[in-house]
Amino acid sequence: MDSATSDPAEGADPEADPRPPLRASADNGLKIVVVGGFGAGKTTLVRSVSEIRPLSTEETMTRAGETVDDVSAVRDKNATTVAFDFGRITLDARNVLYLFGAPGQERFWFLWDRLFSGALGAVVLVDTRRLDDSWYAIDRLERHGTPFVVARNDFGGPDFAPQAIRDALDLDPDVPLIHCDARARSSSKRVLIALVEHAKHRYRRSYDAQVPAPYEELPR
């Protein structure tokens, strides 16, 4: 039996942003992981785009954590993810998209490899004020061979040119770099669409490279 969706994402207008009811089951579940540095906006992105009230493992930050995590660039942050965030988007009657937001602190990075397993692709959220925080995520995704896009989250920081960000992160030319505002559902959707398109093209190229050329009969 189908059920109605839970409350809209925080800040959303339920009348202007109606969300379809969830189906009781689906044939195909597609997994996307959202990664990035500490305080880059991963939880915010999952919340903004999920059609259900996201499962969140945020806990209040304490002074004790300041000796473990670098909070110098996120002084206004008062809660942090300690496991992962989970959201869902229904694509059609038979396909759903599952979103996993990974924790950003270095002490939780060991969870990332498990989250990457079986993923269609990943979104790397970056804060241009702290680009160094993104290198580990990009390195792990490249090692896993997981398709990914880089989304520059808008924190009102320095307005770097796209090529400057590419150079700083040493991105391959075919990796999409997208500007986004993780608070806005429409912007977060564009990031996910870009990732799905990138993954589709990458898997298609991989498939085409493995298909043998047609047999040609040699002249007698």
MARFITI-821686 format. One record per atom (N, C-alpha, C): x negated, y negated, z. Coordinates in nm, 3 decimals. Layout:
<pts>
(pt (X; Y; Z))
...
</pts>
This chain:
<pts>
(pt (-0.085; 0.119; 0.000))
(pt (0.000; 0.000; 0.000))
(pt (-0.088; -0.123; 0.000))
(pt (-0.057; -0.216; -0.089))
(pt (-0.135; -0.337; -0.097))
(pt (-0.109; -0.426; 0.024))
(pt (-0.206; -0.511; 0.054))
(pt (-0.191; -0.602; 0.167))
(pt (-0.225; -0.743; 0.125))
(pt (-0.175; -0.838; 0.200))
(pt (-0.206; -0.977; 0.170))
(pt (-0.346; -1.009; 0.214))
(pt (-0.405; -1.112; 0.154))
(pt (-0.538; -1.152; 0.194))
(pt (-0.535; -1.213; 0.332))
(pt (-0.651; -1.215; 0.395))
(pt (-0.662; -1.283; 0.523))
(pt (-0.673; -1.432; 0.499))
(pt (-0.701; -1.507; 0.604))
(pt (-0.706; -1.652; 0.590))
(pt (-0.808; -1.693; 0.486))
(pt (-0.784; -1.805; 0.414))
(pt (-0.881; -1.854; 0.317))
(pt (-1.012; -1.889; 0.385))
(pt (-1.116; -1.901; 0.303))
(pt (-1.246; -1.939; 0.358))
(pt (-1.236; -2.074; 0.426))
(pt (-1.324; -2.093; 0.524))
(pt (-1.321; -2.216; 0.603))
(pt (-1.332; -2.338; 0.513))
(pt (-1.243; -2.434; 0.533))
(pt (-1.245; -2.556; 0.455))
(pt (-1.164; -2.550; 0.328))
(pt (-1.114; -2.431; 0.292))
(pt (-1.038; -2.418; 0.168))
(pt (-0.894; -2.461; 0.190))
(pt (-0.832; -2.514; 0.084))
(pt (-0.692; -2.553; 0.086))
(pt (-0.610; -2.434; 0.040))
(pt (-0.531; -2.369; 0.127))
(pt (-0.460; -2.247; 0.089))
(pt (-0.359; -2.269; -0.023))
(pt (-0.307; -2.392; -0.037))
(pt (-0.210; -2.417; -0.143))
(pt (-0.279; -2.443; -0.276))
(pt (-0.393; -2.512; -0.271))
(pt (-0.464; -2.543; -0.395))
(pt (-0.552; -2.427; -0.441))
(pt (-0.578; -2.332; -0.354))
(pt (-0.670; -2.222; -0.384))
(pt (-0.607; -2.089; -0.347))
(pt (-0.496; -2.050; -0.416))
(pt (-0.429; -1.925; -0.382))
(pt (-0.518; -1.806; -0.414))
(pt (-0.514; -1.705; -0.330))
(pt (-0.597; -1.587; -0.351))
(pt (-0.508; -1.465; -0.365))
(pt (-0.539; -1.376; -0.461))
(pt (-0.453; -1.261; -0.487))
(pt (-0.455; -1.160; -0.374))
(pt (-0.348; -1.083; -0.360))
(pt (-0.348; -0.980; -0.257))
(pt (-0.450; -0.872; -0.286))
(pt (-0.502; -0.813; -0.180))
(pt (-0.599; -0.703; -0.196))
(pt (-0.527; -0.575; -0.228))
(pt (-0.586; -0.496; -0.317))
(pt (-0.530; -0.365; -0.347))
(pt (-0.579; -0.265; -0.244))
(pt (-0.504; -0.157; -0.230))
(pt (-0.537; -0.058; -0.128))
(pt (-0.664; 0.019; -0.163))
(pt (-0.695; 0.030; -0.293))
(pt (-0.812; 0.106; -0.333))
(pt (-0.864; 0.053; -0.466))
(pt (-0.986; 0.092; -0.499))
(pt (-1.047; 0.054; -0.625))
(pt (-1.138; 0.167; -0.670))
(pt (-1.154; 0.178; -0.802))
(pt (-1.237; 0.285; -0.856))
(pt (-1.386; 0.251; -0.850))
(pt (-1.419; 0.124; -0.870))
(pt (-1.558; 0.085; -0.879))
(pt (-1.590; -0.030; -0.784))
(pt (-1.693; -0.011; -0.703))
(pt (-1.739; -0.117; -0.614))
(pt (-1.877; -0.163; -0.658))
(pt (-1.890; -0.291; -0.687))
(pt (-2.017; -0.348; -0.731))
(pt (-2.076; -0.430; -0.616))
(pt (-2.204; -0.413; -0.595))
(pt (-2.269; -0.472; -0.478))
(pt (-2.366; -0.583; -0.520))
(pt (-2.351; -0.699; -0.457))
(pt (-2.443; -0.810; -0.477))
(pt (-2.496; -0.853; -0.340))
(pt (-2.626; -0.877; -0.334))
(pt (-2.690; -0.919; -0.210))
(pt (-2.733; -1.065; -0.222))
(pt (-2.709; -1.142; -0.117))
(pt (-2.750; -1.283; -0.113))
(pt (-2.863; -1.294; -0.013))
(pt (-2.981; -1.335; -0.061))
(pt (-3.099; -1.343; 0.024))
(pt (-3.159; -1.483; 0.017))
(pt (-3.254; -1.508; 0.102))
(pt (-3.320; -1.638; 0.104))
(pt (-3.377; -1.665; 0.241))
(pt (-3.440; -1.778; 0.255))
(pt (-3.503; -1.814; 0.380))
(pt (-3.404; -1.845; 0.490))
(pt (-3.458; -1.865; 0.609))
(pt (-3.380; -1.897; 0.728))
(pt (-3.307; -2.029; 0.707))
(pt (-3.173; -2.028; 0.719))
(pt (-3.094; -2.149; 0.706))
(pt (-3.076; -2.198; 0.564))
(pt (-3.090; -2.110; 0.464))
(pt (-3.078; -2.152; 0.324))
(pt (-2.934; -2.161; 0.276))
(pt (-2.838; -2.108; 0.354))
(pt (-2.697; -2.118; 0.315))
(pt (-2.632; -1.989; 0.272))
(pt (-2.690; -1.876; 0.309))
(pt (-2.637; -1.746; 0.265))
(pt (-2.499; -1.718; 0.323))
(pt (-2.484; -1.738; 0.453))
(pt (-2.354; -1.717; 0.517))
(pt (-2.250; -1.811; 0.458))
(pt (-2.288; -1.935; 0.432))
(pt (-2.196; -2.034; 0.376))
(pt (-2.148; -1.991; 0.238))
(pt (-2.237; -1.937; 0.155))
(pt (-2.197; -1.893; 0.021))
(pt (-2.099; -1.778; 0.029))
(pt (-2.128; -1.680; 0.113))
(pt (-2.036; -1.566; 0.126))
(pt (-1.900; -1.613; 0.174))
(pt (-1.897; -1.702; 0.270))
(pt (-1.770; -1.753; 0.322))
(pt (-1.692; -1.829; 0.215))
(pt (-1.761; -1.907; 0.135))
(pt (-1.692; -1.994; 0.040))
(pt (-1.625; -1.917; -0.073))
(pt (-1.680; -1.802; -0.109))
(pt (-1.631; -1.732; -0.227))
(pt (-1.551; -1.606; -0.196))
(pt (-1.562; -1.553; -0.075))
(pt (-1.492; -1.429; -0.041))
(pt (-1.341; -1.450; -0.034))
(pt (-1.267; -1.351; -0.082))
(pt (-1.120; -1.360; -0.078))
(pt (-1.064; -1.308; 0.054))
(pt (-1.148; -1.248; 0.136))
(pt (-1.107; -1.205; 0.268))
(pt (-1.186; -1.285; 0.372))
(pt (-1.140; -1.283; 0.493))
(pt (-1.220; -1.345; 0.599))
(pt (-1.347; -1.263; 0.615))
(pt (-1.463; -1.322; 0.587))
(pt (-1.586; -1.241; 0.585))
(pt (-1.619; -1.182; 0.722))
(pt (-1.677; -1.063; 0.717))
(pt (-1.736; -1.006; 0.836))
(pt (-1.867; -1.079; 0.861))
(pt (-1.883; -1.137; 0.976))
(pt (-2.002; -1.216; 1.007))
(pt (-2.067; -1.164; 1.134))
(pt (-2.199; -1.163; 1.135))
(pt (-2.273; -1.121; 1.255))
(pt (-2.355; -1.238; 1.307))
(pt (-2.298; -1.356; 1.299))
(pt (-2.366; -1.474; 1.351))
(pt (-2.363; -1.475; 1.504))
(pt (-2.474; -1.512; 1.562))
(pt (-2.486; -1.527; 1.706))
(pt (-2.543; -1.665; 1.738))
(pt (-2.509; -1.716; 1.855))
(pt (-2.557; -1.847; 1.897))
(pt (-2.708; -1.843; 1.917))
(pt (-2.776; -1.944; 1.862))
(pt (-2.920; -1.954; 1.879))
(pt (-2.952; -2.010; 2.018))
(pt (-3.058; -1.959; 2.077))
(pt (-3.100; -2.003; 2.211))
(pt (-3.242; -2.057; 2.204))
(pt (-3.283; -2.120; 2.313))
(pt (-3.420; -2.174; 2.318))
(pt (-3.524; -2.062; 2.309))
(pt (-3.488; -1.945; 2.356))
(pt (-3.583; -1.833; 2.350))
(pt (-3.619; -1.800; 2.206))
(pt (-3.521; -1.817; 2.115))
(pt (-3.546; -1.786; 1.975))
(pt (-3.642; -1.880; 1.907))
(pt (-3.661; -1.999; 1.963))
(pt (-3.751; -2.097; 1.904))
(pt (-3.896; -2.050; 1.909))
(pt (-3.926; -1.957; 1.999))
(pt (-4.062; -1.904; 2.007))
(pt (-4.086; -1.794; 1.903))
(pt (-3.976; -1.747; 1.839))
(pt (-3.986; -1.641; 1.739))
(pt (-3.961; -1.693; 1.599))
(pt (-3.856; -1.775; 1.582))
(pt (-3.818; -1.828; 1.451))
(pt (-3.859; -1.974; 1.438))
(pt (-3.900; -2.012; 1.317))
(pt (-3.937; -2.151; 1.290))
(pt (-3.810; -2.230; 1.262))
(pt (-3.769; -2.312; 1.357))
(pt (-3.646; -2.390; 1.343))
(pt (-3.675; -2.537; 1.317))
(pt (-3.799; -2.570; 1.286))
(pt (-3.837; -2.710; 1.272))
(pt (-3.762; -2.781; 1.159))
(pt (-3.726; -2.706; 1.054))
(pt (-3.658; -2.768; 0.940))
(pt (-3.506; -2.754; 0.948))
(pt (-3.456; -2.685; 1.049))
(pt (-3.310; -2.663; 1.061))
(pt (-3.266; -2.694; 1.204))
(pt (-3.300; -2.812; 1.251))
(pt (-3.271; -2.849; 1.389))
(pt (-3.121; -2.851; 1.420))
(pt (-3.037; -2.874; 1.318))
(pt (-2.893; -2.881; 1.341))
(pt (-2.828; -2.743; 1.343))
(pt (-2.903; -2.640; 1.311))
(pt (-2.847; -2.504; 1.305))
(pt (-2.830; -2.449; 1.447))
(pt (-2.709; -2.402; 1.481))
(pt (-2.685; -2.352; 1.616))
(pt (-2.642; -2.206; 1.620))
(pt (-2.633; -2.141; 1.502))
(pt (-2.600; -1.999; 1.497))
(pt (-2.678; -1.935; 1.382))
(pt (-2.702; -1.806; 1.393))
(pt (-2.780; -1.738; 1.291))
(pt (-2.732; -1.595; 1.273))
(pt (-2.747; -1.542; 1.151))
(pt (-2.707; -1.404; 1.119))
(pt (-2.811; -1.307; 1.175))
(pt (-2.763; -1.203; 1.244))
(pt (-2.854; -1.107; 1.305))
(pt (-2.843; -0.968; 1.240))
(pt (-2.751; -0.946; 1.152))
(pt (-2.743; -0.820; 1.077))
(pt (-2.715; -0.855; 0.931))
(pt (-2.589; -0.871; 0.892))
(pt (-2.557; -0.921; 0.758))
(pt (-2.414; -0.972; 0.757))
(pt (-2.384; -1.053; 0.655))
(pt (-2.248; -1.099; 0.630))
(pt (-2.188; -1.012; 0.520))
(pt (-2.056; -0.998; 0.522))
(pt (-1.991; -0.914; 0.422))
(pt (-1.865; -0.983; 0.372))
(pt (-1.851; -0.990; 0.239))
(pt (-1.732; -1.046; 0.177))
(pt (-1.690; -0.962; 0.059))
(pt (-1.573; -0.995; 0.004))
(pt (-1.518; -0.914; -0.105))
(pt (-1.447; -1.003; -0.206))
(pt (-1.460; -0.966; -0.334))
(pt (-1.389; -1.034; -0.443))
(pt (-1.328; -0.926; -0.532))
(pt (-1.197; -0.933; -0.556))
(pt (-1.131; -0.840; -0.647))
(pt (-1.148; -0.891; -0.790))
(pt (-1.208; -0.809; -0.875))
(pt (-1.227; -0.848; -1.015))
(pt (-1.105; -0.814; -1.099))
(pt (-1.053; -0.693; -1.080))
(pt (-0.930; -0.651; -1.146))
(pt (-0.875; -0.534; -1.066))
(pt (-0.776; -0.464; -1.122))
(pt (-0.708; -0.358; -1.047))
(pt (-0.801; -0.243; -1.010))
(pt (-0.913; -0.229; -1.080))
(pt (-0.998; -0.112; -1.059))
(pt (-1.140; -0.146; -1.013))
(pt (-1.174; -0.276; -1.009))
(pt (-1.311; -0.314; -0.977))
(pt (-1.313; -0.423; -0.870))
(pt (-1.400; -0.404; -0.772))
(pt (-1.419; -0.504; -0.668))
(pt (-1.567; -0.534; -0.654))
(pt (-1.595; -0.656; -0.607))
(pt (-1.732; -0.699; -0.585))
(pt (-1.753; -0.714; -0.435))
(pt (-1.856; -0.649; -0.384))
(pt (-1.889; -0.658; -0.242))
(pt (-2.012; -0.747; -0.226))
(pt (-2.002; -0.846; -0.139))
(pt (-2.111; -0.940; -0.115))
(pt (-2.176; -0.912; 0.021))
(pt (-2.306; -0.902; 0.022))
(pt (-2.381; -0.881; 0.145))
(pt (-2.478; -0.998; 0.161))
(pt (-2.461; -1.074; 0.268))
(pt (-2.553; -1.182; 0.300))
(pt (-2.659; -1.134; 0.397))
(pt (-2.785; -1.136; 0.356))
(pt (-2.894; -1.081; 0.438))
(pt (-2.943; -1.186; 0.538))
(pt (-2.991; -1.142; 0.654))
(pt (-3.048; -1.236; 0.751))
(pt (-3.178; -1.295; 0.698))
(pt (-3.204; -1.421; 0.731))
(pt (-3.320; -1.488; 0.674))
(pt (-3.445; -1.487; 0.759))
(pt (-3.433; -1.454; 0.889))
(pt (-3.552; -1.458; 0.974))
(pt (-3.648; -1.345; 0.938))
(pt (-3.776; -1.373; 0.949))
(pt (-3.878; -1.275; 0.912))
(pt (-3.864; -1.146; 0.991))
(pt (-3.821; -1.154; 1.116))
(pt (-3.812; -1.032; 1.199))
(pt (-3.702; -0.938; 1.152))
(pt (-3.612; -0.985; 1.062))
(pt (-3.505; -0.900; 1.010))
(pt (-3.529; -0.860; 0.865))
(pt (-3.644; -0.893; 0.809))
(pt (-3.668; -0.863; 0.668))
(pt (-3.669; -0.713; 0.639))
(pt (-3.695; -0.632; 0.742))
(pt (-3.698; -0.487; 0.720))
(pt (-3.562; -0.435; 0.673))
(pt (-3.455; -0.512; 0.698))
(pt (-3.321; -0.471; 0.654))
(pt (-3.301; -0.490; 0.505))
(pt (-3.379; -0.577; 0.443))
(pt (-3.354; -0.616; 0.305))
(pt (-3.364; -0.498; 0.209))
(pt (-3.466; -0.415; 0.225))
(pt (-3.484; -0.304; 0.131))
(pt (-3.362; -0.213; 0.129))
(pt (-3.301; -0.193; 0.245))
(pt (-3.180; -0.109; 0.250))
(pt (-3.063; -0.177; 0.181))
(pt (-3.052; -0.307; 0.199))
(pt (-2.943; -0.381; 0.134))
(pt (-2.960; -0.383; -0.017))
(pt (-3.084; -0.387; -0.066))
(pt (-3.108; -0.389; -0.210))
(pt (-3.071; -0.257; -0.276))
(pt (-3.072; -0.147; -0.201))
(pt (-3.045; -0.015; -0.258))
(pt (-2.905; -0.012; -0.319))
(pt (-2.898; 0.023; -0.447))
(pt (-2.769; 0.036; -0.515))
(pt (-2.706; -0.095; -0.555))
(pt (-2.777; -0.207; -0.543))
(pt (-2.719; -0.337; -0.575))
(pt (-2.722; -0.363; -0.724))
(pt (-2.615; -0.424; -0.774))
(pt (-2.611; -0.469; -0.913))
(pt (-2.715; -0.578; -0.936))
(pt (-2.732; -0.664; -0.837))
(pt (-2.828; -0.772; -0.846))
(pt (-2.827; -0.854; -0.718))
(pt (-2.903; -0.963; -0.719))
(pt (-2.916; -1.045; -0.599))
(pt (-2.920; -1.193; -0.635))
(pt (-2.876; -1.273; -0.541))
(pt (-2.888; -1.418; -0.548))
(pt (-2.993; -1.460; -0.446))
(pt (-3.095; -1.533; -0.492))
(pt (-3.195; -1.589; -0.401))
(pt (-3.160; -1.737; -0.382))
(pt (-3.112; -1.771; -0.263))
(pt (-3.081; -1.910; -0.231))
(pt (-3.207; -1.980; -0.183))
(pt (-3.236; -2.096; -0.240))
(pt (-3.355; -2.169; -0.199))
(pt (-3.319; -2.309; -0.153))
(pt (-3.394; -2.354; -0.056))
(pt (-3.389; -2.492; -0.008))
(pt (-3.518; -2.556; -0.055))
(pt (-3.508; -2.658; -0.142))
(pt (-3.629; -2.714; -0.202))
(pt (-3.720; -2.780; -0.099))
(pt (-3.670; -2.804; 0.021))
(pt (-3.756; -2.857; 0.127))
(pt (-3.847; -2.749; 0.185))
(pt (-3.811; -2.620; 0.158))
(pt (-3.885; -2.507; 0.217))
(pt (-3.896; -2.395; 0.115))
(pt (-3.957; -2.424; 0.001))
(pt (-3.966; -2.324; -0.106))
(pt (-4.047; -2.202; -0.064))
(pt (-4.143; -2.221; 0.026))
(pt (-4.227; -2.108; 0.070))
(pt (-4.144; -1.994; 0.128))
(pt (-4.028; -2.028; 0.187))
(pt (-3.944; -1.927; 0.250))
(pt (-3.883; -1.829; 0.149))
(pt (-3.891; -1.862; 0.020))
(pt (-3.825; -1.780; -0.082))
(pt (-3.919; -1.677; -0.145))
(pt (-4.047; -1.691; -0.123))
(pt (-4.142; -1.604; -0.192))
(pt (-4.125; -1.458; -0.156))
(pt (-4.103; -1.428; -0.029))
(pt (-4.091; -1.287; 0.010))
(pt (-3.971; -1.222; -0.057))
(pt (-3.857; -1.292; -0.061))
(pt (-3.738; -1.236; -0.124))
(pt (-3.763; -1.206; -0.272))
(pt (-3.825; -1.299; -0.342))
(pt (-3.852; -1.279; -0.484))
(pt (-3.948; -1.163; -0.504))
(pt (-4.049; -1.154; -0.420))
(pt (-4.147; -1.045; -0.431))
(pt (-4.080; -0.910; -0.411))
(pt (-3.992; -0.897; -0.310))
(pt (-3.927; -0.769; -0.283))
(pt (-3.834; -0.730; -0.397))
(pt (-3.761; -0.827; -0.451))
(pt (-3.670; -0.797; -0.561))
(pt (-3.746; -0.753; -0.685))
(pt (-3.857; -0.818; -0.713))
(pt (-3.938; -0.779; -0.829))
(pt (-3.994; -0.639; -0.809))
(pt (-4.034; -0.606; -0.686))
(pt (-4.086; -0.472; -0.660))
(pt (-3.978; -0.366; -0.675))
(pt (-3.854; -0.400; -0.638))
(pt (-3.743; -0.307; -0.652))
(pt (-3.692; -0.300; -0.796))
(pt (-3.729; -0.395; -0.879))
(pt (-3.675; -0.401; -1.014))
(pt (-3.530; -0.444; -1.017))
(pt (-3.487; -0.519; -0.915))
(pt (-3.348; -0.563; -0.904))
(pt (-3.329; -0.695; -0.977))
(pt (-3.232; -0.705; -1.068))
(pt (-3.206; -0.834; -1.135))
(pt (-3.166; -0.940; -1.032))
(pt (-3.212; -1.062; -1.052))
(pt (-3.175; -1.168; -0.958))
(pt (-3.174; -1.303; -1.028))
(pt (-3.099; -1.395; -0.969))
(pt (-3.102; -1.534; -1.010))
(pt (-3.145; -1.617; -0.890))
(pt (-3.199; -1.734; -0.917))
(pt (-3.238; -1.826; -0.811))
(pt (-3.140; -1.942; -0.811))
(pt (-3.079; -1.967; -0.696))
(pt (-2.981; -2.074; -0.682))
(pt (-3.037; -2.179; -0.588))
(pt (-3.055; -2.299; -0.640))
(pt (-3.105; -2.409; -0.559))
(pt (-2.989; -2.472; -0.484))
(pt (-2.983; -2.449; -0.354))
(pt (-2.873; -2.501; -0.273))
(pt (-2.895; -2.650; -0.246))
(pt (-2.789; -2.726; -0.255))
(pt (-2.799; -2.871; -0.243))
(pt (-2.794; -2.914; -0.097))
(pt (-2.910; -2.949; -0.044))
(pt (-2.920; -3.001; 0.093))
(pt (-2.950; -3.150; 0.094))
(pt (-2.945; -3.212; -0.025))
(pt (-2.976; -3.353; -0.032))
(pt (-3.124; -3.382; -0.017))
(pt (-3.208; -3.284; -0.043))
(pt (-3.352; -3.300; -0.029))
(pt (-3.414; -3.357; -0.156))
(pt (-3.544; -3.339; -0.173))
(pt (-3.613; -3.391; -0.292))
(pt (-3.551; -3.337; -0.421))
(pt (-3.538; -3.422; -0.521))
(pt (-3.478; -3.383; -0.648))
(pt (-3.587; -3.340; -0.744))
(pt (-3.634; -3.216; -0.725))
(pt (-3.740; -3.165; -0.811))
(pt (-3.685; -3.126; -0.948))
(pt (-3.765; -3.141; -1.050))
(pt (-3.728; -3.097; -1.183))
(pt (-3.723; -2.944; -1.184))
(pt (-3.631; -2.885; -1.263))
(pt (-3.621; -2.738; -1.269))
(pt (-3.754; -2.670; -1.298))
(pt (-3.833; -2.725; -1.390))
(pt (-3.960; -2.661; -1.423))
(pt (-4.057; -2.664; -1.306))
(pt (-4.050; -2.771; -1.226))
(pt (-4.136; -2.779; -1.109))
(pt (-4.101; -2.670; -1.009))
(pt (-3.971; -2.640; -0.993))
(pt (-3.928; -2.533; -0.903))
(pt (-3.971; -2.399; -0.958))
(pt (-3.958; -2.381; -1.089))
(pt (-4.001; -2.255; -1.152))
(pt (-4.150; -2.232; -1.129))
(pt (-4.227; -2.338; -1.149))
(pt (-4.372; -2.324; -1.131))
(pt (-4.406; -2.293; -0.986))
(pt (-4.338; -2.360; -0.893))
(pt (-4.367; -2.339; -0.750))
(pt (-4.335; -2.196; -0.707))
(pt (-4.228; -2.139; -0.765))
(pt (-4.187; -2.003; -0.729))
(pt (-4.245; -1.897; -0.823))
(pt (-4.317; -1.942; -0.926))
(pt (-4.378; -1.851; -1.024))
(pt (-4.273; -1.759; -1.085))
(pt (-4.162; -1.819; -1.129))
(pt (-4.052; -1.740; -1.186))
(pt (-4.080; -1.700; -1.329))
(pt (-4.040; -1.578; -1.365))
(pt (-4.044; -1.536; -1.504))
(pt (-3.949; -1.623; -1.585))
(pt (-3.979; -1.647; -1.713))
(pt (-3.895; -1.734; -1.795))
(pt (-3.750; -1.688; -1.806))
(pt (-3.726; -1.556; -1.796))
(pt (-3.589; -1.507; -1.816))
(pt (-3.506; -1.507; -1.687))
(pt (-3.564; -1.547; -1.574))
(pt (-3.488; -1.553; -1.448))
(pt (-3.409; -1.684; -1.444))
(pt (-3.275; -1.678; -1.439))
(pt (-3.196; -1.801; -1.436))
(pt (-3.220; -1.881; -1.308))
(pt (-3.227; -2.012; -1.323))
(pt (-3.238; -2.106; -1.211))
(pt (-3.116; -2.196; -1.217))
(pt (-3.035; -2.195; -1.110))
(pt (-2.905; -2.262; -1.110))
(pt (-2.897; -2.358; -0.994))
(pt (-2.841; -2.475; -1.017))
(pt (-2.812; -2.568; -0.909))
(pt (-2.677; -2.531; -0.849))
(pt (-2.665; -2.531; -0.717))
(pt (-2.536; -2.495; -0.657))
(pt (-2.515; -2.569; -0.526))
(pt (-2.389; -2.571; -0.486))
(pt (-2.349; -2.618; -0.354))
(pt (-2.277; -2.501; -0.289))
(pt (-2.343; -2.433; -0.197))
(pt (-2.288; -2.310; -0.139))
(pt (-2.159; -2.334; -0.063))
(pt (-2.126; -2.456; -0.032))
(pt (-2.002; -2.487; 0.039))
(pt (-1.881; -2.484; -0.052))
(pt (-1.904; -2.498; -0.183))
(pt (-1.794; -2.509; -0.280))
(pt (-1.770; -2.375; -0.347))
(pt (-1.647; -2.327; -0.342))
(pt (-1.615; -2.196; -0.399))
(pt (-1.643; -2.193; -0.549))
(pt (-1.608; -2.300; -0.621))
(pt (-1.629; -2.302; -0.766))
(pt (-1.778; -2.292; -0.800))
(pt (-1.861; -2.360; -0.721))
(pt (-2.005; -2.356; -0.745))
(pt (-2.061; -2.218; -0.715))
(pt (-2.018; -2.157; -0.605))
(pt (-2.064; -2.022; -0.570))
(pt (-2.021; -1.920; -0.674))
(pt (-1.901; -1.937; -0.729))
(pt (-1.853; -1.846; -0.834))
(pt (-1.942; -1.855; -0.958))
(pt (-1.983; -1.976; -0.994))
(pt (-2.070; -1.992; -1.111))
(pt (-2.202; -1.919; -1.092))
(pt (-2.253; -1.921; -0.968))
(pt (-2.377; -1.849; -0.939))
(pt (-2.358; -1.699; -0.959))
(pt (-2.249; -1.646; -0.907))
(pt (-2.224; -1.502; -0.920))
(pt (-2.201; -1.462; -1.066))
(pt (-2.131; -1.545; -1.140))
(pt (-2.108; -1.517; -1.283))
(pt (-2.242; -1.515; -1.357))
(pt (-2.328; -1.611; -1.327))
(pt (-2.459; -1.614; -1.391))
(pt (-2.539; -1.489; -1.359))
(pt (-2.529; -1.440; -1.235))
(pt (-2.601; -1.318; -1.197))
(pt (-2.547; -1.197; -1.273))
(pt (-2.415; -1.184; -1.281))
(pt (-2.357; -1.069; -1.351))
(pt (-2.397; -1.070; -1.499))
(pt (-2.394; -1.189; -1.561))
(pt (-2.435; -1.199; -1.702))
(pt (-2.582; -1.163; -1.718))
(pt (-2.666; -1.210; -1.627))
(pt (-2.809; -1.180; -1.634))
(pt (-2.834; -1.031; -1.616))
(pt (-2.765; -0.970; -1.519))
(pt (-2.782; -0.826; -1.496))
(pt (-2.735; -0.746; -1.618))
(pt (-2.624; -0.788; -1.677))
(pt (-2.570; -0.717; -1.795))
(pt (-2.671; -0.721; -1.909))
(pt (-2.726; -0.839; -1.935))
(pt (-2.824; -0.851; -2.045))
(pt (-2.950; -0.771; -2.015))
(pt (-2.992; -0.771; -1.889))
(pt (-3.114; -0.698; -1.855))
(pt (-3.094; -0.548; -1.868))
(pt (-2.982; -0.497; -1.818))
(pt (-2.956; -0.354; -1.830))
(pt (-2.936; -0.314; -1.976))
(pt (-2.878; -0.403; -2.056))
(pt (-2.860; -0.374; -2.198))
(pt (-2.995; -0.364; -2.268))
(pt (-3.088; -0.455; -2.236))
(pt (-3.221; -0.449; -2.296))
(pt (-3.292; -0.320; -2.256))
(pt (-3.276; -0.282; -2.128))
(pt (-3.340; -0.159; -2.082))
(pt (-3.282; -0.037; -2.153))
(pt (-3.149; -0.037; -2.172))
(pt (-3.085; 0.075; -2.241))
(pt (-3.130; 0.083; -2.386))
(pt (-3.132; -0.032; -2.453))
(pt (-3.171; -0.034; -2.594))
(pt (-3.314; 0.013; -2.612))
(pt (-3.401; -0.017; -2.515))
(pt (-3.541; 0.023; -2.525))
(pt (-3.557; 0.174; -2.511))
(pt (-3.459; 0.240; -2.448))
(pt (-3.469; 0.385; -2.426))
(pt (-3.400; 0.466; -2.534))
(pt (-3.315; 0.402; -2.613))
(pt (-3.244; 0.474; -2.719))
(pt (-3.340; 0.501; -2.834))
(pt (-3.357; 0.627; -2.876))
(pt (-3.450; 0.656; -2.986))
(pt (-3.401; 0.598; -3.117))
(pt (-3.495; 0.564; -3.202))
(pt (-3.460; 0.509; -3.334))
(pt (-3.390; 0.616; -3.416))
(pt (-3.300; 0.577; -3.507))
(pt (-3.229; 0.674; -3.592))
(pt (-3.328; 0.758; -3.673))
(pt (-3.294; 0.884; -3.691))
(pt (-3.381; 0.974; -3.767))
(pt (-3.376; 0.936; -3.914))
(pt (-3.492; 0.924; -3.972))
(pt (-3.499; 0.893; -4.115))
(pt (-3.568; 1.011; -4.186))
(pt (-3.502; 1.063; -4.286))
(pt (-3.559; 1.176; -4.359))
(pt (-3.673; 1.127; -4.446))
(pt (-3.783; 1.195; -4.436))
(pt (-3.900; 1.158; -4.514))
(pt (-3.879; 1.195; -4.661))
(pt (-3.931; 1.116; -4.750))
(pt (-3.917; 1.151; -4.894))
(pt (-3.989; 1.281; -4.926))
(pt (-3.931; 1.358; -5.014))
(pt (-3.991; 1.487; -5.054))
(pt (-4.105; 1.464; -5.152))
</pts>
